């Protein structure tokens, strides 16, 4: 575990995933297996059903599954957390 000045910043990172394909899935698996990342939102598919299904699979709140990067960035920027 990192120590020193940047310890708190490096200890945990919340991320928004863009894309739901094979490469993104590999990144999501790595995030889920680490103790340092949490996927909190995602623009996973332009199909609403696929986006919500993928969000559930990757342990993302389906309410935070978006249809585009722009939609995700705009909505997440308004959240207090």
ABEGO torsion letter per residue (X at the ends): XBBEAAAAAAABBBBBBBEABAAAAAAAAAAAABAABBBABBBABABAAAAAAAAAAAGBBAAABBABAAAAAAAAAABAX
